[in-house]
Structure formats: structure tokens, C-alpha cells
Amino acid sequence: MKFMKSKLIVLGLALIVVLAACGSGSGSEEAGGSSESDNESSESKGTIEMAQINWAENIAVSNMWKVILEEKGYDVNLQLLDMGVIMQSLSTGDLDINLEVWLPIQDKAYLEEYEDEVFFAENAWYDNAKVGLVVPKYLEDINSVEDLNANKEMFDGEITGFDSGAGTMEVTKDDLIPEYNLDYELIPSSEPAMISAIDDAISNEEPIVAPLWSPHRVFSQYDLKYLEDPKNVYGEAEKIYHATRQGFADDFPKVSEWMKNWKMDDDAIGELMVYVNDAEEPIDGARKWVEENQDLIDEWTAE
């Protein structure tokens, strides 16, 4: 009898422990466990699917934000895609964020197509972007887009381009060429292939014309000049914004605020691009830059 009584006491205590544990779990589930704030006590505060475009400045800033966010406890997956796929994926929620939208001209078509399905930031993170056709400076007689038709044979009637889905490529093909009645073909490739073609041409002092943009490290490597655009097809100075899927700010409110605070000038983005380009892996260059610019990053990520 004494043994049976002891056994019942032990079973009763065990049942109390189990019920207490179940009650604790139920309360946690009711509070929700998927939001950013609720995840702060866990190892990861959530996973962010971030677009990456194979452009020098985009590789630089996407790796920079990967370093910053992972130090803050988030997981960041970089997905290398072209601009068209990126914007479509934001609209369907398959991607969380795209760090590079050029407005008011270059990515205007994407803004018009997706403005009801994608959140486009109101605050630009870079204010002095520029787009245009460039040629080597040693082509002294080629100074305007209007000079190209008279020198068609010199360039074999080709404009050496990059990613076909990029806004600048679309503006060049659909607006610039018709506006100036250029008898040229825009040849798509990739940014690395375009830069390689520029390098080959300059090494042999040959002519080449290509659409380029600032900020870009290529201007510190080669003597290039923008062609005058008297009809202002490419517009004046562009600004660079970020865009997110709808609902991102609800799921990641802190990250959303940090992105609004993000601002870079010519020196900051230029140095970051150099660090990333010179490193064996882009993430290593980004990490070095983050370590050396913690005061600036603290301004962006202030609580």
C-alpha cells in the first residue's frame, strides 16, 4: 500500500509538469512566433530573400547589407537574377527586397507596371546617379550622341550593351536609338562582358561605345567620357531607391526602418566598390568596409 501511494504521488507530479509545459506552449503560439520582434530571442530573427544583380555597385551594396543584417541576427540569401525577374518576384512575394531601382527615368517602366503590387521606397539611398553612352577619351571627335551616325563605320554600327532586362538597356533601345534615329544595333551581354569589351578596346586604342552609369568603378580604371545627350533622353541625375514586396515592413519593421535611413555619398559607395572588387570574395570586401565604417552603419541602424 505504501508503495502504491508513493507511485501515485510521483505520477501526479509528472502530470502537473506536463500540463504546465503544454500551457506554456499554448500561450507562446497564441502570441505568434513568426514576426521579427518575437524572433529576437531565437538564434535567427528571420530569413530575408534579397535580390542581387550582376552590376558592380549592386554586388557591393547587397553584400554590405548581407554582412550588416547577419551581424544583427538575420539570415540573408542573395539571389542572382536580372531586373525583370526581380520585379516580378517581388510582386509575387518570392523575393523580399531589391536594393536598386533607378528613377525617374531608367526603371520608370517597372514602376508603372508594378506600383500597385510592389512597395517602392520614397527615400533614395543615392542621389547623384548618372546614365549615358560613353566612349574612350581618345576619341576626341566623338562628343555627342549626334556624332554617332556620321561615324557608324568606326563603331561597326554597334553599341556594346549589358543585361537585356536592365532599365538603361530598355531606354537605350526603345527611346534613345529612335529619338536620335541611330542606325545602330544594341548588343546585349552582361556587365562583366561589357567591361571586358571596353578593356580590350582601350588596350588596343580602338573605338567602342557603351551605355554606362555612375557610380561605377570603371571610371577609376579607364579614361572614359559621357557623350552629350542634347535631347535629354537619359534624363538628368537619377536617384537610386530600394523596393520590397508588399508586407515586408510588417514582417521586418526594424529592417524596413534601417533601409529608410540608408544613405551613401560618392566617397562611401566608391570605397565600398573598390573593397569588394579587390577582395577574393565580395563578402570579404564588404565585411572589411563594414568594420571600418561602423559609425555610419550605426546611424542607419539606430534603434
N, C-alpha and C positions, 0 to 999 in steps of 0.2 A: 504493500500500500504506500509506504513511504517513497519507494522507487517510482511508482506511478504518479504520485503527487509532484515529485521533482520534475519528472518528464513533462507533465502538463504545464508547469511553470515555464520551463525552457521553451516549449512550443508557443506559449502565449507571448513571451518576449520576442521571439522571432517574427511572429505575425505582426506585432506592433512596429517593428523595424521595417518590414516590407511595406506596410500601409503608409508609413511616414515617407518612405522613398517614393512610392507611387504618387503621393500627394504633392511632393516637391516637383516631380517631373511634370505633372499636370499643370502646375502653376507656371512653370517655365514655358511650356508650349502655348498656354493662353496668352502669355506676354509677347509671343512671337520670337523667332530665333534667326531670322534671315536679314534683318536690317543692319545697316552699318554700325549703329550705336550698340546694338545688342551683341555684336560680334567682337567688340573691343577687348573683351576679356579672354577670348579664344586666341589660338595661335595666328589665325588669319582673319582679317576684317572683311574678307570677300575677294572674289576674283574679278578683275577688270579686263575685258577684251578690248585691246587698243589697236587701232589700225596703224600700219606703218607703210609708207610709200618709199620707193627706192630713189629718193631725192636726198641730196646731201644734208640739207637743213632739217628734213623730216627724220632722217635716221638719227641725227644729233638730238633733236628735242624728244623724240619718242624714247630713246634710250635714257635720256636725262630723267624723264618722268617715271620711267620704269625703276630707276635707282631710287628716286625720291619716295615713290609710293611703297616700294618694297621695304624701305627703311621705316616707313610708318606702319607696316604690318599688313599691307595688301599683297595679293598675288596679281601679277600683271603678265598677260600673254600678248605678245606682239604678233600681229597677223599681217604679213606682207601681201598687199593687194593693190590693184590700181584704183584710181579715183572713182570710176563708175561703179565698181563692185562695192567699194567702201560706202558710198552714199546709199546704195540700195540696201546694204546690210544694216546700216543704221536705221533705215526706215522699217525694217522687219524685226529689229531688236536682236539680230545675230551679232552685232558689234555694239560696244558701249560708247566708244569715243573716237573721234578723228581730230587730230591736233592741227590740221592745216586746211583752211578754207580761205581762198583769196577773193576779196571783194573790194570794190563794187563790180569789177569787170570780169576777171578771169573765171571765177566759178559762179557767175550770175545764173547760168543755165541750171546748175544744181540747186541753187537757192529757190528758183522759180518752180522747179519740179518737186522739191521735197519740203518746202517751207511748212506744210501742214502735217508732215509726218516725222520731221527731224527738228530737234532744237538747235538753232543757230545762235551762238553767243552774241551778245550785244557789245562786249568789251573785246577789243583786239589785243593780242599779245605782242604784235609787232606792227609799227606804224609807217615804216619807211620802205616798204617793198616796191620793187620796180620790175617791169617786164618789157621786153623788146627784142628786136632782132640785133644780133651782134656780129661783128666781123673783126678780124685782126687789125690792129692799129696801122700795120704797114700797108694796108690797102688805103692809101691816102686819098684817092679819088672817089671812094665809096663812103658817103657820109649820111645818106638818107635812103629810106625805103624807095623813094622815087628814082634813085640811081640804079636800081636792080635790073629793070627791064633792058636798059641800054647795055648792060654787062652780063646778059644772060649766058653767053658762051663761057665767060670766065668761071661761072659757078655751075656750069653744065645744067642750068635750069633747075637746080635742086636746092631746097632748104633742108638742112640736116636737122631732124627733129628728135623727140624722145617719146615718152609714153603716149600712145594714141588717145587714151581717155582723159588726159590732163586738160584742165581748162584752158591753159595757154595754147595748147595744140589746137583745141577747138576754135578759139578766137583767131588763131593764125589761119586756119584752113577756111573757116566759114565767113570771117569778117575781113581780115587783113588782105588776103590774096584777092578776093573780089573787089574790095574797095579801091585798091591800087591797080587793079587789072593786071596783076602779075602773071606772067607766063612761066610760072614755076610750079614744081611739084613738091609738096611737103612730104618728106620721107620719115615715117615713124620708126622708132627703135626703142631705146631705153636711155635713161640719163647716163649710165656708165659708158654705153656705146657712143653716145653723142660727144661726151667729154673726150673719149679716146680718139674720135674723128677730129676734134678740134686740136688735140695734142699732135696727131700725125700731120695735120695741115700746117700748123705753126712750126713744127720741127723742120719742115721742108719749104717753109715760106710760100705755101700755096694758099689760094683763096678758099674761104668757107664762110657760109652764113648760117646762123642757127638762132632759134628762139631761146633766150636765157632770162634769168631773173636774179635779182638781188634781194636777200642775202645769198651769196654763193661763194664758196672758197675758190672757185675757178678764177675769179678776178684777181686774186692774190698770186695766182700761178702763171697767168698769161696776160699779155698786153692786148686787151680787147676793148672795143668801144661799141656803145649802143648807136644804132642808126636812128636818125631823126625820124619822127613819126608825125609829120605835119597835119595829118587828118585825125590824129589822136585816137587811133583805133584801140590801142592798148590802154588808153586812159592815163591819168596822172598817177601819182603814188597810190599803190594798193595797200591794203591792210590785211593782216593775217589773223584769222579767228579760229576758234575750235568749234566743233559741233558734237552733239551727243544724241543718243537715242532718247525718245520720249520716256520719262520716268527715271532717268539716270539720277537726277538731282534728289528724287525721293529715296532712292536706294543708297546713294552715296553722297549725302548732303555736305560732308566736310570736303570731299574731293571736288565737288561742284563749286564750293566757295573758293578753294585754292586755285582752281582754274580761272575764276573771275579775277583773282588778284595777280595772276601771272602776267609779267611784262618784261620784255627784253629789248635792249638797245643794240646798236651796231656792234659795239665792243663785246658785249656779252655773248651774242649769238655767233660772232666771228671767232672768238676764242673757243667756244664750245665746239664749233665745227672743226677747228684745227685739232683740238684734243682728240675728237672722235676719229678724224681721218688718220691721225698719226699713230693711233693705238692698234695693237694686233687685232683686238676685237672692239667694236663700237662701245659695248657696255663698259669696257675698261677705261676708255677715254671719257665717257660720261661720268663715271664714278670719280675720276680724278678731278673733273671740273666741279662736281657737286661738293667734294671735300673742300675745295678752295674757295667756294662761293656760298658758304653756309649762311652768311648774314643775309644775302639776297633771298635765298630759299626760305629762310625764317620769315621774311616779310610776306612771301606768298602763302605760307602755311600757318600763319599766326592764328591761334585759336580765338 
